[in-house]
């Protein structure tokens, strides 16, 4: 198989693996991967996962990649805050939640970090469509709860101020009913208290 043939066969793939290629060409020689990497045709994201070097990188593509290279996972925490425009700055680390162990991958296209939570807390995300693909992003309410759950030191006004949350944006977007429904599923009194304090904090400018 020539590289052009591979590019054509996998034109709809954002991330691909060696097994994806072997499904197309069972006689494919794995050694070609090293050759194509040296020539700059493909890039390794993490062990076993690759992208084409000419792939246009944006937040949507990074989110697709994040969902793919470590499963199950969904975008949450700071990356989700940026997605919903409730923090002012861009996020340079693609942050996700997973039921697997906490992990971080430093790559040429970005840093992908994953924080562990219990499998029963893997809920509250939405499928976002992009270029005939989809990736999972935490609902804004779940992203807030994920963050507070994993950062137990965040508990008072000074801590909330350090997050640089856009109060007006959060007030206009947050669904209190959904937040409370998700909160009950955590079954965590401490989290409930801190969440209520955060809600009090955003009520006033």
Kinemage of the C-alpha trace (Angstrom):
@kinemage 1
@onewidth
@group {chain A} dominant
@subgroup {mainchain}
@vectorlist {calphas} color= white
{ca unk a 1} P 0.000 0.000 0.000
{ca unk a 2} L 1.259 3.437 -0.962
{ca unk a 3} L 0.719 6.452 1.278
{ca unk a 4} L -1.684 8.010 -1.233
{ca unk a 5} L -3.841 4.888 -1.035
{ca unk a 6} L -3.838 5.052 2.745
{ca unk a 7} L -4.782 8.742 2.689
{ca unk a 8} L -7.718 7.995 0.427
{ca unk a 9} L -8.899 4.976 2.410
{ca unk a 10} L -8.785 6.824 5.756
{ca unk a 11} L -9.884 10.264 4.587
{ca unk a 12} L -12.806 10.245 7.034
{ca unk a 13} L -10.661 9.242 10.021
{ca unk a 14} L -9.465 11.876 12.486
{ca unk a 15} L -7.391 9.357 14.450
{ca unk a 16} L -6.429 5.935 13.170
{ca unk a 17} L -4.621 2.828 14.385
{ca unk a 18} L -2.523 0.137 12.773
{ca unk a 19} L -5.463 -2.237 13.020
{ca unk a 20} L -7.575 0.239 11.001
{ca unk a 21} L -5.043 -0.081 8.186
{ca unk a 22} L -4.812 -3.837 8.449
{ca unk a 23} L -8.570 -4.051 7.991
{ca unk a 24} L -8.061 -2.354 4.623
{ca unk a 25} L -4.868 -4.201 3.694
{ca unk a 26} L -4.172 -7.409 5.619
{ca unk a 27} L -0.689 -7.587 4.076
{ca unk a 28} L 0.308 -4.117 5.288
{ca unk a 29} L 3.847 -4.010 6.684
{ca unk a 30} L 3.974 -2.198 10.028
{ca unk a 31} L 7.486 -0.984 9.164
{ca unk a 32} L 5.897 1.493 6.758
{ca unk a 33} L 4.622 3.444 9.778
{ca unk a 34} L 8.179 4.326 10.808
{ca unk a 35} L 9.011 5.335 7.240
{ca unk a 36} L 5.976 7.596 6.965
{ca unk a 37} L 6.658 9.163 10.357
{ca unk a 38} L 10.250 9.951 9.345
{ca unk a 39} L 8.987 11.518 6.127
{ca unk a 40} L 6.509 13.618 8.132
{ca unk a 41} L 3.404 12.102 6.573
{ca unk a 42} L 1.875 10.950 9.863
{ca unk a 43} L 2.256 11.825 13.552
{ca unk a 44} L 1.956 9.593 16.568
{ca unk a 45} L -0.446 11.016 19.170
{ca unk a 46} L 0.161 8.265 21.715
{ca unk a 47} L 1.171 4.647 21.471
{ca unk a 48} L -1.015 3.008 18.849
{ca unk a 49} L -2.859 6.163 17.701
{ca unk a 50} L -1.906 8.329 14.731
{ca unk a 51} L -3.075 11.344 12.734
{ca unk a 52} L -2.166 12.678 9.308
{ca unk a 53} L 0.339 15.520 9.558
{ca unk a 54} L -1.779 17.820 7.390
{ca unk a 55} L -4.779 17.557 9.738
{ca unk a 56} L -6.063 21.020 10.660
{ca unk a 57} L -5.952 21.245 14.450
{ca unk a 58} L -8.690 23.149 16.280
{ca unk a 59} L -10.605 22.683 19.538
{ca unk a 60} L -13.139 20.360 17.927
{ca unk a 61} L -10.427 18.131 16.469
{ca unk a 62} L -8.574 18.079 19.794
{ca unk a 63} L -11.793 17.044 21.520
{ca unk a 64} L -12.361 14.250 19.002
{ca unk a 65} L -8.826 13.028 19.547
{ca unk a 66} L -9.181 13.236 23.331
{ca unk a 67} L -12.303 11.073 23.243
{ca unk a 68} L -10.606 8.523 20.994
{ca unk a 69} L -7.157 7.916 22.483
{ca unk a 70} L -8.368 7.091 26.012
{ca unk a 71} L -11.762 5.463 26.392
{ca unk a 72} L -14.183 5.831 28.033
{ca unk a 73} L -13.793 9.563 28.515
{ca unk a 74} L -15.545 12.868 27.901
{ca unk a 75} L -14.381 16.495 27.808
{ca unk a 76} L -14.927 18.255 31.139
{ca unk a 77} L -13.300 20.544 33.740
{ca unk a 78} L -11.406 23.570 32.345
{ca unk a 79} L -11.806 22.562 28.703
{ca unk a 80} L -15.574 22.375 29.140
{ca unk a 81} L -15.567 25.739 30.960
{ca unk a 82} L -13.852 27.235 27.918
{ca unk a 83} L -16.311 25.477 25.589
{ca unk a 84} L -19.226 27.149 27.414
{ca unk a 85} L -17.405 30.511 27.634
{ca unk a 86} L -17.668 30.703 31.427
{ca unk a 87} L -13.955 31.431 31.884
{ca unk a 88} L -12.221 34.263 30.014
{ca unk a 89} L -9.047 32.572 28.812
{ca unk a 90} L -8.327 29.811 26.343
{ca unk a 91} L -7.327 26.445 27.743
{ca unk a 92} L -4.060 24.904 26.564
{ca unk a 93} L -4.650 21.474 28.087
{ca unk a 94} L -7.431 19.225 26.842
{ca unk a 95} L -9.040 18.085 30.090
{ca unk a 96} L -11.267 15.036 30.300
{ca unk a 97} L -12.989 12.749 32.789
{ca unk a 98} L -12.512 8.981 32.659
{ca unk a 99} L -13.392 5.891 34.669
{ca unk a 100} L -9.884 4.594 33.911
{ca unk a 101} L -6.845 5.656 35.921
{ca unk a 102} L -5.706 9.283 35.868
{ca unk a 103} L -3.425 9.833 32.885
{ca unk a 104} L -1.660 12.557 30.901
{ca unk a 105} L -0.277 12.473 27.356
{ca unk a 106} L 2.107 15.215 26.225
{ca unk a 107} L 2.064 15.294 22.434
{ca unk a 108} L 3.184 17.518 19.573
{ca unk a 109} L -0.378 18.765 19.118
{ca unk a 110} L -1.291 19.351 22.762
{ca unk a 111} L -1.480 17.936 26.261
{ca unk a 112} L -4.327 15.540 26.950
{ca unk a 113} L -5.113 15.014 30.635
{ca unk a 114} L -7.657 12.631 32.146
{ca unk a 115} L -8.947 12.627 35.712
{ca unk a 116} L -10.444 9.505 37.235
{ca unk a 117} L -13.916 9.294 38.726
{ca unk a 118} L -16.001 6.297 39.704
{ca unk a 119} L -17.760 4.518 36.820
{ca unk a 120} L -21.200 5.369 38.258
{ca unk a 121} L -20.352 9.078 37.900
{ca unk a 122} L -19.709 8.824 34.163
{ca unk a 123} L -22.867 10.658 33.118
{ca unk a 124} L -24.053 14.126 32.178
{ca unk a 125} L -22.443 14.663 28.796
{ca unk a 126} L -23.688 15.668 25.359
{ca unk a 127} L -22.699 14.434 21.902
{ca unk a 128} L -21.382 17.272 19.745
{ca unk a 129} L -21.415 16.741 15.981
{ca unk a 130} L -18.427 17.876 13.925
{ca unk a 131} L -17.518 16.916 10.351
{ca unk a 132} L -19.525 13.681 10.376
{ca unk a 133} L -17.999 12.718 13.709
{ca unk a 134} L -19.110 13.254 17.276
{ca unk a 135} L -17.390 13.786 20.599
{ca unk a 136} L -18.638 13.941 24.175
{ca unk a 137} L -18.568 17.092 26.278
{ca unk a 138} L -19.862 17.368 29.818
{ca unk a 139} L -22.989 19.436 30.261
{ca unk a 140} L -21.996 22.697 31.892
{ca unk a 141} L -23.648 21.625 35.151
{ca unk a 142} L -21.738 18.331 35.174
{ca unk a 143} L -18.438 20.046 34.359
{ca unk a 144} L -18.895 22.261 37.422
{ca unk a 145} L -19.683 19.290 39.628
{ca unk a 146} L -16.775 17.291 38.227
{ca unk a 147} L -14.451 20.183 39.010
{ca unk a 148} L -15.693 20.702 42.559
{ca unk a 149} L -15.714 16.958 43.206
{ca unk a 150} L -12.069 16.611 42.155
{ca unk a 151} L -10.912 19.864 43.768
{ca unk a 152} L -12.181 19.653 47.322
{ca unk a 153} L -10.138 22.668 48.423
{ca unk a 154} L -12.417 24.903 46.333
{ca unk a 155} L -14.980 25.867 48.975
{ca unk a 156} L -15.210 29.618 49.672
{ca unk a 157} L -15.525 32.963 47.891
{ca unk a 158} L -11.785 33.499 47.550
{ca unk a 159} L -11.444 30.069 45.950
{ca unk a 160} L -14.338 30.790 43.575
{ca unk a 161} L -12.765 34.106 42.586
{ca unk a 162} L -9.550 32.282 41.662
{ca unk a 163} L -11.506 30.337 39.027
{ca unk a 164} L -12.228 33.623 37.193
{ca unk a 165} L -15.725 32.472 36.339
{ca unk a 166} L -17.858 34.807 34.254
{ca unk a 167} L -20.759 35.088 36.681
{ca unk a 168} L -23.168 36.675 34.229
{ca unk a 169} L -22.500 34.027 31.584
{ca unk a 170} L -22.880 31.208 34.100
{ca unk a 171} L -26.101 32.650 35.551
{ca unk a 172} L -27.652 32.917 32.101
{ca unk a 173} L -26.736 29.385 31.052
{ca unk a 174} L -26.955 27.201 34.131
{ca unk a 175} L -29.939 24.887 34.503
{ca unk a 176} L -30.553 24.686 38.250
{ca unk a 177} L -32.928 21.733 37.942
{ca unk a 178} L -30.371 19.716 35.979
{ca unk a 179} L -27.619 20.737 38.388
{ca unk a 180} L -29.622 19.478 41.365
{ca unk a 181} L -30.493 16.229 39.588
{ca unk a 182} L -26.842 15.563 38.859
{ca unk a 183} L -25.823 16.608 42.360
{ca unk a 184} L -28.122 14.022 43.938
{ca unk a 185} L -26.450 11.279 41.921
{ca unk a 186} L -23.085 12.083 43.509
{ca unk a 187} L -24.527 11.359 46.994
{ca unk a 188} L -21.906 13.628 48.528
{ca unk a 189} L -22.935 16.044 51.294
{ca unk a 190} L -19.672 17.976 51.161
{ca unk a 191} L -20.009 18.495 47.407
{ca unk a 192} L -23.595 19.653 47.864
{ca unk a 193} L -22.574 22.284 50.411
{ca unk a 194} L -19.777 23.639 48.238
{ca unk a 195} L -21.982 23.657 45.147
{ca unk a 196} L -24.628 25.680 46.966
{ca unk a 197} L -21.949 28.159 48.045
{ca unk a 198} L -20.843 28.504 44.433
{ca unk a 199} L -24.429 29.168 43.355
{ca unk a 200} L -24.703 31.856 46.041
{ca unk a 201} L -21.434 33.359 44.832
{ca unk a 202} L -22.537 33.750 41.201
{ca unk a 203} L -25.801 35.471 42.153
{ca unk a 204} L -24.058 38.769 42.819
{ca unk a 205} L -21.560 40.808 40.776
